[in-house]
């Protein structure tokens, strides 16, 4: 991807990677490939950034690189970036409520039912994105956020901002965004230290459960409390099972003549 940008220096490549609720794949890919811009969803949520602030952040870097003679950029974002922006979620919630009870009229009278912040955000979105939010819905009338092509949303908003800066005389280059979505391609590399530590913690917890013959549980590796330097493993019922299977299920120990069962430090493997 970097080589392609060097051969065509007027391209802004935006790569969307897997991760609807987390940005660890985006972070790991960025650490190994060193793109020009990486947007981490958790940081966006923690800093309470808006869609406009994210757009301005990207646009400012593009302008600064253009002044330095680098008219290309590679941007990596997580699939669920929209889910980390609070104002977008609020807008979608209001649209769901309005469209569930009202009809979208051509004159735009329905927009008066939006809160002022949501109304201003909707008006700043490109026309194509507005139509996606209004037309592409599931059978229940809910906006399908997971199916929104976030990379294309960012490209259209960045191009619109660059066009306005060009008219103002602060940007004099041409920019063309190129979207990409790498599904499993983005996570098929060799495991990093994060991958190894994460899977080790899950495997350790699974082995500990096996030693106690506990079934139908899901292991979740959580951020440890400040008082504990170690990773915390929490348990939750397996929601893909029927309710009777939500509880701990005791299974009999295997017969000694079938499997050699060994236990060490509180967990066993058999």
C-alpha positions, 0 to 999 in steps of 0.5 A: 500500500505504501509503495502504491502511494509513492507511485501515485502521489495524489492518493489518500488511502483510508483502510478500514480494519476489523473491530466494531467494539475495539481497536486492538487490530488497528493498533497492532497493524499500525505498530507493524506497518507505520501508516501516516495516521491511525485513529484509535476508537477508544481514544476518540471516545475518551477525548469525546471527539466529534466527527468534525474534530476527527475530520479536522485532525485528518485534514490538518495532517494532509495539509501539513504533509502537502506543504512538506511535499508529501501529497499522499497519506495512509490512514488506518481506522477501526471498523466501529469508529462511528460507534465511538463518537457519541454525537453520531450515536445520539443522531442515529438514536433520534433518527430511529425514533423519528422514522419509527413514527413519522414520514420523512418529507421532501421539505425537511420538516421532520428535521425540526424534531432533531435536537439542535446539536444533532440537526447541525451534525446532520447538515454537515454530513455529505448528501450521500451519507444523509441518504444512507442514514435515512434509507438503508435500514433493517426490517425494524427501521433501525440504522445498520451502523455496522454496515456503514462504510466508515472509510467512505464517510471520512473520505467524503468529509475530508474531501469536502473540508479540503475543497472549502480550504482550497476556496479559502486559499489555504490548500492548493493541491488535489486530493483523491481518497481511495477506500479499502476494507481489509476483513480477515486480511488485516488480522492474518499476520504473525501474532504479536506480543499482545496476541500471545499474551492475550491468548495465553491469559484466555488459555490459562483461564480455560484450563483452570475451568477445565480442572474444575469441570466448569462448562458453558462459560465465556472467558473475557480478559479485562483491564485489571484494577489499579491495585492489581498488576495482573490481567483479570479474567472474568466469566460470563454465561454463554449466550449462544446456549439455551437458558438452562445451560447458563449455570455451571455444569458439572461433568464427571471426571474421565475414567483413569484408564482412558485419560491420564489426568494431571493437575499442576498449580490449580489447573490441569490438562487432559 
